[in-house]
Amino acid sequence: MFKSFRKQEGFTLIELMIVVAIIGILAAIAIPNFLQYQLKSKQSEAKVNLNAIKTSEIAFQAEKGCYLGVPPPPLGAAAPAAGVKSLPVGWPSTLAGQPYAATVLAVTDGFCSTPVNGVGTAFYVGNFTDIGFIASGKTAYQYAVQGSLIPAPINACALGPVAASGAAAAGDTGFIATAGVNLDGDNAISYWASSSDQGSQDCTQGIF
């Protein structure tokens, strides 16, 4: 007596090729979108830190009477450059004797009103520790602040895709803080900024 066998069927080569093609199309759509969202999430660093810098500068001005110009940290993130991907680095040490320890003068020293050591102009340039700002964790963005005489309200992105100078002078009515980075390593540099009148803004939308 012969045994009966059921007819065995499987996927044809064409069906398998169609499935592979569909998966390839979905991946081609999903992967770029995923990378885009990943870069956008990294911009949260600039948003948070620039808002904190704004708060620190306003508090400093209320106590001392001037806005402080702050050049980029000497040992912080490297200046963003075309074709070079910015990498996160540790925030400079704020311990006594280190390059980024606070240098603020006491109120009795005439901060913001009289020349420092009797030379030239008042002391209007310091570092982020002086205004009470210390970034938490590593930072990929390079931060700087400059004084401004632009009539209020000062547009945070008034400087455009340019870093703040790090300088300030007597009579500055406001400030602009910037954060520059090149997250994707292309030829365009991304800048975020805040000012004495505006919170953090994306000054180069669509650029990472």
C-alpha atoms as a printed R data frame, in Angstrom:
    type eleno elety resid chain resno      x       y      z
1   ATOM     1    CA   MET     A     1  0.000   0.000  0.000
2   ATOM     2    CA   PHE     A     2  1.447   3.329 -1.051
3   ATOM     3    CA   LYS     A     3  1.740   6.207  1.432
4   ATOM     4    CA   SER     A     4  0.148   9.473  0.410
5   ATOM     5    CA   PHE     A     5  2.304  12.555  0.598
6   ATOM     6    CA   ARG     A     6  0.950  16.062  0.838
7   ATOM     7    CA   LYS     A     7  2.177  18.444 -1.767
8   ATOM     8    CA   GLN     A     8  4.938  20.570 -0.216
9   ATOM     9    CA   GLU     A     9  5.042  24.209 -1.223
10  ATOM    10    CA   GLY     A    10  7.406  27.042 -0.369
11  ATOM    11    CA   PHE     A    11  8.226  30.587 -1.418
12  ATOM    12    CA   THR     A    12  9.352  31.100 -4.949
13  ATOM    13    CA   LEU     A    13 12.525  33.016 -5.732
14  ATOM    14    CA   ILE     A    14 10.485  35.897 -7.118
15  ATOM    15    CA   GLU     A    15  8.447  36.163 -3.917
16  ATOM    16    CA   LEU     A    16 11.624  36.220 -1.827
17  ATOM    17    CA   MET     A    17 13.113  38.901 -4.061
18  ATOM    18    CA   ILE     A    18  9.962  41.013 -3.686
19  ATOM    19    CA   VAL     A    19 10.142  40.757  0.131
20  ATOM    20    CA   VAL     A    20 13.846  41.695  0.114
21  ATOM    21    CA   ALA     A    21 13.105  44.675 -2.133
22  ATOM    22    CA   ILE     A    22 10.322  45.876  0.176
23  ATOM    23    CA   ILE     A    23 12.597  45.588  3.206
24  ATOM    24    CA   GLY     A    24 15.284  47.530  1.341
25  ATOM    25    CA   ILE     A    25 12.863  50.334  0.469
26  ATOM    26    CA   LEU     A    26 11.630  50.581  4.062
27  ATOM    27    CA   ALA     A    27 15.210  50.677  5.353
28  ATOM    28    CA   ALA     A    28 16.147  53.377  2.838
29  ATOM    29    CA   ILE     A    29 13.320  55.519  4.203
30  ATOM    30    CA   ALA     A    30 13.671  54.723  7.903
31  ATOM    31    CA   ILE     A    31 17.448  54.931  8.408
32  ATOM    32    CA   PRO     A    32 17.897  58.561  7.198
33  ATOM    33    CA   ASN     A    33 14.896  59.618  9.294
34  ATOM    34    CA   PHE     A    34 16.357  57.863 12.319
35  ATOM    35    CA   LEU     A    35 19.719  59.602 11.846
36  ATOM    36    CA   GLN     A    36 17.907  62.947 11.479
37  ATOM    37    CA   TYR     A    37 16.013  62.432 14.741
38  ATOM    38    CA   GLN     A    38 19.234  61.380 16.427
39  ATOM    39    CA   LEU     A    39 20.933  64.633 15.406
40  ATOM    40    CA   LYS     A    40 17.909  66.666 16.533
41  ATOM    41    CA   SER     A    41 18.032  65.013 19.952
42  ATOM    42    CA   LYS     A    42 21.673  66.050 20.332
43  ATOM    43    CA   GLN     A    43 20.629  69.695 19.851
44  ATOM    44    CA   SER     A    44 18.908  69.569 23.236
45  ATOM    45    CA   GLU     A    45 22.335  70.216 24.782
46  ATOM    46    CA   ALA     A    46 22.471  73.686 23.224
47  ATOM    47    CA   LYS     A    47 18.856  74.484 24.150
48  ATOM    48    CA   VAL     A    48 19.328  73.643 27.815
49  ATOM    49    CA   ASN     A    49 22.765  75.229 28.251
50  ATOM    50    CA   LEU     A    50 21.955  78.471 26.418
51  ATOM    51    CA   ASN     A    51 18.854  79.008 28.552
52  ATOM    52    CA   ALA     A    52 20.968  78.378 31.661
53  ATOM    53    CA   ILE     A    53 23.623  80.833 30.421
54  ATOM    54    CA   LYS     A    54 20.915  83.454 29.848
55  ATOM    55    CA   THR     A    55 19.627  83.026 33.403
56  ATOM    56    CA   SER     A    56 23.173  83.204 34.798
57  ATOM    57    CA   GLU     A    57 24.052  86.382 32.855
58  ATOM    58    CA   ILE     A    58 20.863  88.167 33.930
59  ATOM    59    CA   ALA     A    59 21.483  87.229 37.577
60  ATOM    60    CA   PHE     A    60 25.090  88.388 37.265
61  ATOM    61    CA   GLN     A    61 24.024  91.733 35.801
62  ATOM    62    CA   ALA     A    62 21.491  92.248 38.569
63  ATOM    63    CA   GLU     A    63 24.205  91.736 41.196
64  ATOM    64    CA   LYS     A    64 27.260  93.296 39.550
65  ATOM    65    CA   GLY     A    65 25.788  95.878 37.186
66  ATOM    66    CA   CYS     A    66 27.136  94.571 33.851
67  ATOM    67    CA   TYR     A    67 26.994  91.660 31.468
68  ATOM    68    CA   LEU     A    68 30.108  89.535 31.247
69  ATOM    69    CA   GLY     A    69 31.770  88.630 27.980
70  ATOM    70    CA   VAL     A    70 32.846  84.993 27.990
71  ATOM    71    CA   PRO     A    71 35.246  83.535 25.404
72  ATOM    72    CA   PRO     A    72 35.140  79.782 24.682
73  ATOM    73    CA   PRO     A    73 36.585  77.597 27.459
74  ATOM    74    CA   PRO     A    74 40.349  77.099 26.967
75  ATOM    75    CA   LEU     A    75 40.033  73.342 27.390
76  ATOM    76    CA   GLY     A    76 36.464  72.882 26.194
77  ATOM    77    CA   ALA     A    77 34.996  71.697 22.905
78  ATOM    78    CA   ALA     A    78 37.051  72.569 19.840
79  ATOM    79    CA   ALA     A    79 35.805  75.322 17.546
80  ATOM    80    CA   PRO     A    80 33.423  73.750 15.004
81  ATOM    81    CA   ALA     A    81 34.967  73.394 11.571
82  ATOM    82    CA   ALA     A    82 33.691  72.407  8.122
83  ATOM    83    CA   GLY     A    83 34.220  68.761  7.354
84  ATOM    84    CA   VAL     A    84 35.066  67.849 10.946
85  ATOM    85    CA   LYS     A    85 32.567  66.139 13.243
86  ATOM    86    CA   SER     A    86 32.346  67.737 16.695
87  ATOM    87    CA   LEU     A    87 32.977  65.291 19.526
88  ATOM    88    CA   PRO     A    88 31.818  65.684 23.156
89  ATOM    89    CA   VAL     A    89 34.515  66.619 25.658
90  ATOM    90    CA   GLY     A    90 34.541  67.108 29.418
91  ATOM    91    CA   TRP     A    91 33.800  70.574 30.790
92  ATOM    92    CA   PRO     A    92 37.000  72.320 31.981
93  ATOM    93    CA   SER     A    93 37.999  71.863 35.599
94  ATOM    94    CA   THR     A    94 36.747  74.535 37.985
95  ATOM    95    CA   LEU     A    95 39.111  73.597 40.814
96  ATOM    96    CA   ALA     A    96 41.332  76.292 42.288
97  ATOM    97    CA   GLY     A    97 44.504  76.697 40.285
98  ATOM    98    CA   GLN     A    98 42.995  75.181 37.129
99  ATOM    99    CA   PRO     A    99 42.464  77.206 33.907
100 ATOM   100    CA   TYR     A   100 38.714  77.492 34.448
101 ATOM   101    CA   ALA     A   101 38.473  78.374 38.112
102 ATOM   102    CA   ALA     A   102 36.278  81.388 38.908
103 ATOM   103    CA   THR     A   103 37.967  84.794 38.646
104 ATOM   104    CA   VAL     A   104 35.148  87.081 39.784
105 ATOM   105    CA   LEU     A   105 36.159  90.081 41.858
106 ATOM   106    CA   ALA     A   106 34.306  90.901 45.063
107 ATOM   107    CA   VAL     A   107 31.664  93.634 45.033
108 ATOM   108    CA   THR     A   108 34.008  95.848 47.040
109 ATOM   109    CA   ASP     A   109 36.517  95.714 44.184
110 ATOM   110    CA   GLY     A   110 34.283  97.870 42.036
111 ATOM   111    CA   PHE     A   111 33.416  95.166 39.558
112 ATOM   112    CA   CYS     A   112 31.812  96.673 36.430
113 ATOM   113    CA   SER     A   113 32.407 100.241 37.546
114 ATOM   114    CA   THR     A   114 36.127 100.958 37.944
115 ATOM   115    CA   PRO     A   115 39.269  99.868 36.074
116 ATOM   116    CA   VAL     A   116 40.950  96.675 37.159
117 ATOM   117    CA   ASN     A   117 44.322  97.382 38.752
118 ATOM   118    CA   GLY     A   118 43.940 100.970 37.583
119 ATOM   119    CA   VAL     A   119 44.397 100.013 33.937
120 ATOM   120    CA   GLY     A   120 42.192 101.129 31.068
121 ATOM   121    CA   THR     A   121 38.669  99.787 31.319
122 ATOM   122    CA   ALA     A   122 36.551  97.924 33.805
123 ATOM   123    CA   PHE     A   123 36.697  94.136 34.073
124 ATOM   124    CA   TYR     A   124 34.045  92.865 31.642
125 ATOM   125    CA   VAL     A   125 35.488  89.548 30.479
126 ATOM   126    CA   GLY     A   126 35.552  86.350 32.483
127 ATOM   127    CA   ASN     A   127 34.529  82.723 32.190
128 ATOM   128    CA   PHE     A   128 31.340  80.740 32.666
129 ATOM   129    CA   THR     A   129 32.254  79.839 36.222
130 ATOM   130    CA   ASP     A   130 32.232  83.569 37.037
131 ATOM   131    CA   ILE     A   131 28.536  83.870 36.165
132 ATOM   132    CA   GLY     A   132 27.714  80.625 37.957
133 ATOM   133    CA   PHE     A   133 27.278  78.397 34.919
134 ATOM   134    CA   ILE     A   134 28.875  74.946 34.763
135 ATOM   135    CA   ALA     A   135 27.767  72.489 32.088
136 ATOM   136    CA   SER     A   136 26.901  69.023 33.311
137 ATOM   137    CA   GLY     A   137 28.563  66.090 31.595
138 ATOM   138    CA   LYS     A   138 30.389  66.327 28.298
139 ATOM   139    CA   THR     A   139 29.620  69.018 25.720
140 ATOM   140    CA   ALA     A   140 29.885  68.875 21.930
141 ATOM   141    CA   TYR     A   141 28.981  72.541 21.418
142 ATOM   142    CA   GLN     A   142 31.415  75.424 21.866
143 ATOM   143    CA   TYR     A   143 29.874  78.272 23.892
144 ATOM   144    CA   ALA     A   144 30.686  81.985 24.049
145 ATOM   145    CA   VAL     A   145 28.996  85.242 25.135
146 ATOM   146    CA   GLN     A   146 29.423  88.825 23.982
147 ATOM   147    CA   GLY     A   147 27.976  92.126 25.143
148 ATOM   148    CA   SER     A   148 25.538  93.902 22.845
149 ATOM   149    CA   LEU     A   149 24.297  97.444 22.169
150 ATOM   150    CA   ILE     A   150 21.503  96.307 19.845
151 ATOM   151    CA   PRO     A   151 18.232  97.982 20.915
152 ATOM   152    CA   ALA     A   152 15.913  95.692 22.841
153 ATOM   153    CA   PRO     A   153 14.455  93.232 22.175
154 ATOM   154    CA   ILE     A   154 17.708  91.657 21.028
155 ATOM   155    CA   ASN     A   155 17.197  88.888 18.486
156 ATOM   156    CA   ALA     A   156 19.115  85.849 19.738
157 ATOM   157    CA   CYS     A   157 20.217  85.088 16.178
158 ATOM   158    CA   ALA     A   158 21.357  88.631 15.396
159 ATOM   159    CA   LEU     A   159 24.899  87.365 14.767
160 ATOM   160    CA   GLY     A   160 23.700  84.764 12.270
161 ATOM   161    CA   PRO     A   161 25.969  81.729 11.775
162 ATOM   162    CA   VAL     A   162 28.827  83.311 13.715
163 ATOM   163    CA   ALA     A   163 30.190  82.668 17.198
164 ATOM   164    CA   ALA     A   164 29.995  85.372 19.879
165 ATOM   165    CA   SER     A   165 33.236  87.336 20.295
166 ATOM   166    CA   GLY     A   166 33.640  86.705 24.023
167 ATOM   167    CA   ALA     A   167 34.053  90.451 24.665
168 ATOM   168    CA   ALA     A   168 31.910  92.951 26.575
169 ATOM   169    CA   ALA     A   169 32.243  96.627 27.403
170 ATOM   170    CA   ALA     A   170 30.861  99.330 29.657
171 ATOM   171    CA   GLY     A   171 27.373 100.370 28.674
172 ATOM   172    CA   ASP     A   172 26.356  97.134 26.958
173 ATOM   173    CA   THR     A   173 22.578  96.980 27.257
174 ATOM   174    CA   GLY     A   174 22.352  93.248 26.623
175 ATOM   175    CA   PHE     A   175 24.226  90.153 25.517
176 ATOM   176    CA   ILE     A   176 24.180  87.358 22.951
177 ATOM   177    CA   ALA     A   177 25.307  83.824 23.780
178 ATOM   178    CA   THR     A   178 26.086  81.327 21.030
179 ATOM   179    CA   ALA     A   179 26.647  77.592 20.731
180 ATOM   180    CA   GLY     A   180 28.381  76.241 17.629
181 ATOM   181    CA   VAL     A   181 28.791  72.632 16.508
182 ATOM   182    CA   ASN     A   182 29.188  70.333 13.521
183 ATOM   183    CA   LEU     A   183 27.286  67.199 14.524
184 ATOM   184    CA   ASP     A   184 27.257  65.490 11.141
185 ATOM   185    CA   GLY     A   185 30.737  66.411  9.912
186 ATOM   186    CA   ASP     A   186 29.537  68.141  6.731
187 ATOM   187    CA   ASN     A   187 30.689  71.524  5.414
188 ATOM   188    CA   ALA     A   188 28.038  73.543  7.294
189 ATOM   189    CA   ILE     A   189 28.266  74.601 10.946
190 ATOM   190    CA   SER     A   190 25.192  74.730 13.154
191 ATOM   191    CA   TYR     A   191 24.603  77.654 15.525
192 ATOM   192    CA   TRP     A   192 22.125  78.113 18.341
193 ATOM   193    CA   ALA     A   193 21.905  81.308 20.382
194 ATOM   194    CA   SER     A   194 20.138  83.092 23.217
195 ATOM   195    CA   SER     A   195 20.122  86.729 24.263
196 ATOM   196    CA   SER     A   196 19.152  88.911 27.180
197 ATOM   197    CA   ASP     A   197 15.689  89.124 25.569
198 ATOM   198    CA   GLN     A   198 15.207  85.694 23.969
199 ATOM   199    CA   GLY     A   199 15.623  82.085 24.981
200 ATOM   200    CA   SER     A   200 17.569  79.567 22.902
201 ATOM   201    CA   GLN     A   201 16.911  79.724 19.157
202 ATOM   202    CA   ASP     A   202 18.075  77.618 16.204
203 ATOM   203    CA   CYS     A   203 19.915  80.142 14.016
204 ATOM   204    CA   THR     A   204 20.724  77.684 11.223
205 ATOM   205    CA   GLN     A   205 17.593  75.579 10.892
206 ATOM   206    CA   GLY     A   206 18.043  72.300  9.045
207 ATOM   207    CA   ILE     A   207 21.800  72.322  9.611
208 ATOM   208    CA   PHE     A   208 23.432  70.011 12.116
